[in-house]
Amino acid sequence: MTQYEEIVDRQRLLIDAEEWAEGIKAIHCHGIKSMWYETEDSIEDFENGNVTDVEYNSGLIERKQNDKLIRTFGSRATGDKLIDLYIRGGS
């Protein structure tokens, strides 16, 4: 039975990391056009006023304006990359 312990432990860690990934790391309500993740296209978002950026533990950033999702930055980490993020910052 011990031959499967490592697999079971990794799966348990992955499940914990996936739950943690949905948590919010930071919320930024701003009109700053120089955020580290800003692109040439995303600068246009400020033509209609300030935005709210929600950064999740998974690495994904969602930008909303007037309670409407208008853009995402990055992607959700999965698998080993997610486990690494979780171990470094979440557990």
N, CA, C and O atoms as a GROMACS GRO file, in nm:
protein
  364
    1MET      N    1   0.081  -0.121   0.000
    1MET     CA    2   0.000   0.000   0.000
    1MET      C    3   0.085   0.127   0.000
    1MET      O    4   0.041   0.230  -0.049
    2THR      N    5   0.205   0.120   0.054
    2THR     CA    6   0.288   0.240   0.062
    2THR      C    7   0.331   0.289  -0.075
    2THR      O    8   0.376   0.403  -0.089
    3GLN      N    9   0.319   0.205  -0.177
    3GLN     CA   10   0.358   0.244  -0.311
    3GLN      C   11   0.270   0.357  -0.365
    3GLN      O   12   0.310   0.427  -0.457
    4TYR      N   13   0.152   0.375  -0.309
    4TYR     CA   14   0.060   0.478  -0.357
    4TYR      C   15   0.056   0.602  -0.268
    4TYR      O   16  -0.013   0.699  -0.300
    5GLU      N   17   0.130   0.601  -0.160
    5GLU     CA   18   0.127   0.714  -0.066
    5GLU      C   19   0.165   0.846  -0.133
    5GLU      O   20   0.099   0.948  -0.111
    6GLU      N   21   0.269   0.844  -0.213
    6GLU     CA   22   0.314   0.967  -0.280
    6GLU      C   23   0.207   1.020  -0.375
    6GLU      O   24   0.186   1.142  -0.381
    7ILE      N   25   0.141   0.934  -0.446
    7ILE     CA   26   0.034   0.975  -0.538
    7ILE      C   27  -0.083   1.033  -0.461
    7ILE      O   28  -0.137   1.136  -0.500
    8VAL      N   29  -0.121   0.968  -0.354
    8VAL     CA   30  -0.232   1.015  -0.271
    8VAL      C   31  -0.198   1.149  -0.207
    8VAL      O   32  -0.283   1.239  -0.202
    9ASP      N   33  -0.076   1.163  -0.156
    9ASP     CA   34  -0.034   1.288  -0.095
    9ASP      C   35  -0.035   1.403  -0.196
    9ASP      O   36  -0.078   1.514  -0.164
   10ARG      N   37   0.013   1.377  -0.318
   10ARG     CA   38   0.012   1.481  -0.422
   10ARG      C   39  -0.131   1.521  -0.456
   10ARG      O   40  -0.160   1.640  -0.473
   11GLN      N   41  -0.221   1.424  -0.468
   11GLN     CA   42  -0.360   1.455  -0.501
   11GLN      C   43  -0.425   1.536  -0.390
   11GLN      O   44  -0.501   1.629  -0.417
   12ARG      N   45  -0.396   1.502  -0.266
   12ARG     CA   46  -0.449   1.577  -0.152
   12ARG      C   47  -0.398   1.723  -0.156
   12ARG      O   48  -0.474   1.817  -0.134
   13LEU      N   49  -0.270   1.738  -0.186
   13LEU     CA   50  -0.210   1.871  -0.197
   13LEU      C   51  -0.272   1.949  -0.313
   13LEU      O   52  -0.298   2.069  -0.300
   14LEU      N   53  -0.295   1.883  -0.425
   14LEU     CA   54  -0.357   1.948  -0.540
   14LEU      C   55  -0.498   1.995  -0.508
   14LEU      O   56  -0.537   2.105  -0.547
   15ILE      N   57  -0.574   1.915  -0.438
   15ILE     CA   58  -0.710   1.954  -0.400
   15ILE      C   59  -0.707   2.076  -0.308
   15ILE      O   60  -0.785   2.169  -0.326
   16ASP      N   61  -0.617   2.076  -0.212
   16ASP     CA   62  -0.602   2.192  -0.124
   16ASP      C   63  -0.561   2.316  -0.204
   16ASP      O   64  -0.614   2.425  -0.182
   17ALA      N   65  -0.469   2.299  -0.298
   17ALA     CA   66  -0.420   2.411  -0.379
   17ALA      C   67  -0.531   2.466  -0.469
   17ALA      O   68  -0.541   2.587  -0.488
   18GLU      N   69  -0.614   2.380  -0.524
   18GLU     CA   70  -0.724   2.426  -0.609
   18GLU      C   71  -0.825   2.508  -0.530
   18GLU      O   72  -0.878   2.606  -0.582
   19GLU      N   73  -0.851   2.470  -0.407
   19GLU     CA   74  -0.940   2.547  -0.322
   19GLU      C   75  -0.877   2.683  -0.290
   19GLU      O   76  -0.944   2.786  -0.298
   20TRP      N   77  -0.749   2.682  -0.253
   20TRP     CA   78  -0.676   2.805  -0.223
   20TRP      C   79  -0.671   2.899  -0.343
   20TRP      O   80  -0.678   3.021  -0.327
   21ALA      N   81  -0.659   2.843  -0.463
   21ALA     CA   82  -0.645   2.922  -0.586
   21ALA      C   83  -0.763   3.015  -0.610
   21ALA      O   84  -0.747   3.119  -0.674
   22GLU      N   85  -0.880   2.979  -0.562
   22GLU     CA   86  -1.000   3.060  -0.581
   22GLU      C   87  -1.004   3.181  -0.488
   22GLU      O   88  -1.086   3.271  -0.506
   23GLY      N   89  -0.916   3.183  -0.389
   23GLY     CA   90  -0.911   3.294  -0.294
   23GLY      C   91  -0.855   3.420  -0.359
   23GLY      O   92  -0.781   3.414  -0.458
   24ILE      N   93  -0.892   3.534  -0.303
   24ILE     CA   94  -0.849   3.662  -0.356
   24ILE      C   95  -0.718   3.703  -0.289
   24ILE      O   96  -0.707   3.707  -0.167
   25LYS      N   97  -0.619   3.734  -0.372
   25LYS     CA   98  -0.489   3.779  -0.325
   25LYS      C   99  -0.489   3.930  -0.304
   25LYS      O  100  -0.432   3.980  -0.206
   26ALA      N  101  -0.555   4.004  -0.396
   26ALA     CA  102  -0.558   4.150  -0.386
   26ALA      C  103  -0.672   4.206  -0.469
   26ALA      O  104  -0.715   4.146  -0.568
   27ILE      N  105  -0.721   4.323  -0.428
   27ILE     CA  106  -0.821   4.397  -0.504
   27ILE      C  107  -0.767   4.539  -0.523
   27ILE      O  108  -0.727   4.604  -0.426
   28HIS      N  109  -0.768   4.585  -0.647
   28HIS     CA  110  -0.720   4.720  -0.678
   28HIS      C  111  -0.832   4.795  -0.749
   28HIS      O  112  -0.875   4.755  -0.857
   29CYS      N  113  -0.880   4.904  -0.689
   29CYS     CA  114  -0.976   4.993  -0.754
   29CYS      C  115  -0.895   5.116  -0.793
   29CYS      O  116  -0.845   5.188  -0.706
   30HIS      N  117  -0.882   5.141  -0.923
   30HIS     CA  118  -0.787   5.243  -0.964
   30HIS      C  119  -0.814   5.298  -1.104
   30HIS      O  120  -0.901   5.251  -1.177
   31GLY      N  121  -0.736   5.399  -1.136
   31GLY     CA  122  -0.733   5.457  -1.269
   31GLY      C  123  -0.590   5.467  -1.318
   31GLY      O  124  -0.558   5.553  -1.400
   32ILE      N  125  -0.504   5.380  -1.268
   32ILE     CA  126  -0.362   5.382  -1.299
   32ILE      C  127  -0.336   5.303  -1.428
   32ILE      O  128  -0.379   5.188  -1.441
   33LYS      N  129  -0.268   5.366  -1.521
   33LYS     CA  130  -0.241   5.302  -1.649
   33LYS      C  131  -0.105   5.234  -1.654
   33LYS      O  132  -0.058   5.196  -1.761
   34SER      N  133  -0.042   5.217  -1.539
   34SER     CA  134   0.093   5.160  -1.538
   34SER      C  135   0.107   5.037  -1.449
   34SER      O  136   0.215   5.009  -1.397
   35MET      N  137  -0.002   4.964  -1.430
   35MET     CA  138   0.008   4.840  -1.352
   35MET      C  139   0.103   4.745  -1.426
   35MET      O  140   0.116   4.753  -1.548
   36TRP      N  141   0.169   4.658  -1.353
   36TRP     CA  142   0.270   4.571  -1.413
   36TRP      C  143   0.213   4.480  -1.522
   36TRP      O  144   0.287   4.435  -1.609
   37TYR      N  145   0.084   4.454  -1.519
   37TYR     CA  146   0.022   4.364  -1.616
   37TYR      C  147  -0.051   4.438  -1.727
   37TYR      O  148  -0.112   4.376  -1.814
   38GLU      N  149  -0.046   4.570  -1.726
   38GLU     CA  150  -0.117   4.653  -1.825
   38GLU      C  151  -0.059   4.627  -1.965
   38GLU      O  152   0.060   4.604  -1.981
   39THR      N  153  -0.146   4.631  -2.065
   39THR     CA  154  -0.105   4.617  -2.205
   39THR      C  155  -0.148   4.742  -2.282
   39THR      O  156  -0.223   4.825  -2.229
   40GLU      N  157  -0.102   4.754  -2.404
   40GLU     CA  158  -0.144   4.867  -2.486
   40GLU      C  159  -0.296   4.867  -2.504
   40GLU      O  160  -0.360   4.973  -2.500
   41ASP      N  161  -0.353   4.750  -2.523
   41ASP     CA  162  -0.499   4.740  -2.541
   41ASP      C  163  -0.575   4.772  -2.413
   41ASP      O  164  -0.680   4.837  -2.418
   42SER      N  165  -0.524   4.727  -2.300
   42SER     CA  166  -0.599   4.744  -2.175
   42SER      C  167  -0.600   4.888  -2.126
   42SER      O  168  -0.685   4.925  -2.045
   43ILE      N  169  -0.509   4.970  -2.173
   43ILE     CA  170  -0.508   5.111  -2.133
   43ILE      C  171  -0.638   5.180  -2.178
   43ILE      O  172  -0.682   5.276  -2.116
   44GLU      N  173  -0.697   5.130  -2.285
   44GLU     CA  174  -0.823   5.186  -2.335
   44GLU      C  175  -0.937   5.166  -2.235
   44GLU      O  176  -1.038   5.236  -2.243
   45ASP      N  177  -0.923   5.073  -2.142
   45ASP     CA  178  -1.028   5.046  -2.043
   45ASP      C  179  -1.060   5.170  -1.961
   45ASP      O  180  -1.171   5.184  -1.910
   46PHE      N  181  -0.963   5.260  -1.947
   46PHE     CA  182  -0.980   5.377  -1.859
   46PHE      C  183  -1.056   5.491  -1.926
   46PHE      O  184  -1.086   5.592  -1.861
   47GLU      N  185  -1.089   5.476  -2.053
   47GLU     CA  186  -1.168   5.579  -2.122
   47GLU      C  187  -1.304   5.595  -2.059
   47GLU      O  188  -1.365   5.702  -2.067
   48ASN      N  189  -1.354   5.488  -1.995
   48ASN     CA  190  -1.486   5.491  -1.932
   48ASN      C  191  -1.478   5.505  -1.780
   48ASN      O  192  -1.577   5.481  -1.711
   49GLY      N  193  -1.362   5.543  -1.727
   49GLY     CA  194  -1.347   5.563  -1.583
   49GLY      C  195  -1.258   5.459  -1.518
   49GLY      O  196  -1.187   5.385  -1.585
   50ASN      N  197  -1.264   5.456  -1.387
   50ASN     CA  198  -1.180   5.365  -1.309
   50ASN      C  199  -1.224   5.220  -1.325
   50ASN      O  200  -1.334   5.192  -1.371
   51VAL      N  201  -1.134   5.130  -1.286
   51VAL     CA  202  -1.160   4.986  -1.296
   51VAL      C  203  -1.134   4.921  -1.160
   51VAL      O  204  -1.072   4.980  -1.072
   52THR      N  205  -1.181   4.798  -1.146
   52THR     CA  206  -1.152   4.716  -1.030
   52THR      C  207  -1.084   4.589  -1.079
   52THR      O  208  -1.143   4.513  -1.156
   53ASP      N  209  -0.961   4.567  -1.034
   53ASP     CA  210  -0.886   4.447  -1.070
   53ASP      C  211  -0.883   4.354  -0.949
   53ASP      O  212  -0.841   4.393  -0.840
   54VAL      N  213  -0.926   4.230  -0.970
   54VAL     CA  214  -0.925   4.129  -0.865
   54VAL      C  215  -0.819   4.026  -0.902
   54VAL      O  216  -0.829   3.959  -1.005
   55GLU      N  217  -0.717   4.015  -0.817
   55GLU     CA  218  -0.608   3.920  -0.839
   55GLU      C  219  -0.632   3.798  -0.751
   55GLU      O  220  -0.641   3.809  -0.629
   56TYR      N  221  -0.641   3.681  -0.815
   56TYR     CA  222  -0.665   3.556  -0.742
   56TYR      C  223  -0.533   3.486  -0.712
   56TYR      O  224  -0.432   3.509  -0.779
   57ASN      N  225  -0.534   3.402  -0.611
   57ASN     CA  226  -0.415   3.327  -0.574
   57ASN      C  227  -0.362   3.242  -0.690
   57ASN      O  228  -0.242   3.212  -0.695
   58SER      N  229  -0.448   3.205  -0.781
   58SER     CA  230  -0.409   3.121  -0.895
   58SER      C  231  -0.322   3.195  -0.996
   58SER      O  232  -0.261   3.133  -1.082
   59GLY      N  233  -0.317   3.329  -0.985
   59GLY     CA  234  -0.242   3.408  -1.082
   59GLY      C  235  -0.330   3.483  -1.180
   59GLY      O  236  -0.283   3.574  -1.248
   60LEU      N  237  -0.456   3.447  -1.189
   60LEU     CA  238  -0.548   3.514  -1.280
   60LEU      C  239  -0.589   3.650  -1.223
   60LEU      O  240  -0.608   3.664  -1.102
   61ILE      N  241  -0.601   3.749  -1.311
   61ILE     CA  242  -0.650   3.881  -1.272
   61ILE      C  243  -0.771   3.912  -1.358
   61ILE      O  244  -0.766   3.905  -1.481
   62GLU      N  245  -0.882   3.946  -1.292
   62GLU     CA  246  -1.005   3.984  -1.363
   62GLU      C  247  -1.027   4.133  -1.346
   62GLU      O  248  -1.021   4.186  -1.235
   63ARG      N  249  -1.052   4.200  -1.456
   63ARG     CA  250  -1.081   4.344  -1.452
   63ARG      C  251  -1.230   4.366  -1.475
   63ARG      O  252  -1.288   4.316  -1.571
   64LYS      N  253  -1.289   4.444  -1.385
   64LYS     CA  254  -1.431   4.478  -1.397
   64LYS      C  255  -1.446   4.628  -1.401
   64LYS      O  256  -1.365   4.703  -1.346
   65GLN      N  257  -1.550   4.670  -1.469
   65GLN     CA  258  -1.587   4.811  -1.473
   65GLN      C  259  -1.739   4.816  -1.472
   65GLN      O  260  -1.805   4.752  -1.554
   66ASN      N  261  -1.793   4.894  -1.378
   66ASN     CA  262  -1.938   4.900  -1.362
   66ASN      C  263  -1.998   4.762  -1.341
   66ASN      O  264  -2.102   4.729  -1.399
   67ASP      N  265  -1.933   4.680  -1.258
   67ASP     CA  266  -1.977   4.544  -1.223
   67ASP      C  267  -1.982   4.448  -1.342
   67ASP      O  268  -2.049   4.345  -1.335
   68LYS      N  269  -1.911   4.481  -1.451
   68LYS     CA  270  -1.908   4.395  -1.568
   68LYS      C  271  -1.764   4.353  -1.594
   68LYS      O  272  -1.674   4.436  -1.598
   69LEU      N  273  -1.742   4.222  -1.613
   69LEU     CA  274  -1.609   4.170  -1.646
   69LEU      C  275  -1.572   4.219  -1.786
   69LEU      O  276  -1.642   4.189  -1.884
   70ILE      N  277  -1.461   4.294  -1.796
   70ILE     CA  278  -1.421   4.347  -1.926
   70ILE      C  279  -1.291   4.288  -1.979
   70ILE      O  280  -1.262   4.299  -2.098
   71ARG      N  281  -1.212   4.226  -1.891
   71ARG     CA  282  -1.082   4.175  -1.936
   71ARG      C  283  -1.023   4.082  -1.831
   71ARG      O  284  -1.052   4.095  -1.712
   72THR      N  285  -0.940   3.989  -1.876
   72THR     CA  286  -0.861   3.907  -1.784
   72THR      C  287  -0.714   3.918  -1.822
   72THR      O  288  -0.680   3.939  -1.938
   73PHE      N  289  -0.629   3.904  -1.724
   73PHE     CA  290  -0.484   3.903  -1.744
   73PHE      C  291  -0.430   3.773  -1.690
   73PHE      O  292  -0.478   3.723  -1.589
   74GLY      N  293  -0.331   3.717  -1.758
   74GLY     CA  294  -0.270   3.594  -1.710
   74GLY      C  295  -0.362   3.476  -1.727
   74GLY      O  296  -0.457   3.478  -1.806
   75SER      N  297  -0.333   3.373  -1.651
   75SER     CA  298  -0.415   3.251  -1.656
   75SER      C  299  -0.411   3.184  -1.519
   75SER      O  300  -0.326   3.215  -1.435
   76ARG      N  301  -0.503   3.093  -1.499
   76ARG     CA  302  -0.508   3.017  -1.375
   76ARG      C  303  -0.400   2.909  -1.379
   76ARG      O  304  -0.396   2.828  -1.472
   77ALA      N  305  -0.315   2.908  -1.280
   77ALA     CA  306  -0.214   2.803  -1.270
   77ALA      C  307  -0.284   2.670  -1.241
   77ALA      O  308  -0.386   2.666  -1.172
   78THR      N  309  -0.229   2.562  -1.293
   78THR     CA  310  -0.284   2.429  -1.271
   78THR      C  311  -0.171   2.332  -1.243
   78THR      O  312  -0.053   2.363  -1.264
   79GLY      N  313  -0.207   2.215  -1.195
   79GLY     CA  314  -0.111   2.107  -1.177
   79GLY      C  315   0.006   2.143  -1.087
   79GLY      O  316  -0.011   2.204  -0.981
   80ASP      N  317   0.126   2.105  -1.132
   80ASP     CA  318   0.247   2.126  -1.052
   80ASP      C  319   0.275   2.275  -1.029
   80ASP      O  320   0.324   2.313  -0.922
   81LYS      N  321   0.245   2.358  -1.127
   81LYS     CA  322   0.267   2.502  -1.110
   81LYS      C  323   0.178   2.556  -0.998
   81LYS      O  324   0.223   2.636  -0.917
   82LEU      N  325   0.054   2.512  -0.993
   82LEU     CA  326  -0.038   2.554  -0.887
   82LEU      C  327   0.011   2.504  -0.751
   82LEU      O  328   0.009   2.579  -0.653
   83ILE      N  329   0.053   2.381  -0.745
   83ILE     CA  330   0.104   2.326  -0.619
   83ILE      C  331   0.224   2.408  -0.571
   83ILE      O  332   0.236   2.436  -0.452
   84ASP      N  333   0.312   2.445  -0.663
   84ASP     CA  334   0.428   2.526  -0.626
   84ASP      C  335   0.386   2.662  -0.570
   84ASP      O  336   0.439   2.707  -0.468
   85LEU      N  337   0.290   2.728  -0.635
   85LEU     CA  338   0.239   2.856  -0.585
   85LEU      C  339   0.179   2.839  -0.445
   85LEU      O  340   0.202   2.921  -0.356
   86TYR      N  341   0.104   2.734  -0.428
   86TYR     CA  342   0.039   2.708  -0.300
   86TYR      C  343   0.142   2.684  -0.189
   86TYR      O  344   0.129   2.739  -0.079
   87ILE      N  345   0.242   2.605  -0.218
   87ILE     CA  346   0.344   2.577  -0.118
   87ILE      C  347   0.420   2.703  -0.080
   87ILE      O  348   0.451   2.724   0.037
   88ARG      N  349   0.450   2.789  -0.178
   88ARG     CA  350   0.526   2.911  -0.151
   88ARG      C  351   0.443   3.017  -0.080
   88ARG      O  352   0.496   3.092   0.002
   89GLY      N  353   0.313   3.024  -0.109
   89GLY     CA  354   0.236   3.134  -0.054
   89GLY      C  355   0.108   3.101   0.015
   89GLY      O  356   0.045   3.189   0.074
   90GLY      N  357   0.068   2.977   0.011
   90GLY     CA  358  -0.066   2.952   0.060
   90GLY      C  359  -0.080   2.862   0.180
   90GLY      O  360  -0.181   2.867   0.250
   91SER      N  361   0.017   2.782   0.204
   91SER     CA  362  -0.003   2.687   0.314
   91SER      C  363   0.050   2.739   0.445
   91SER      O  364   0.040   2.671   0.547
   0.00000   0.00000   0.00000
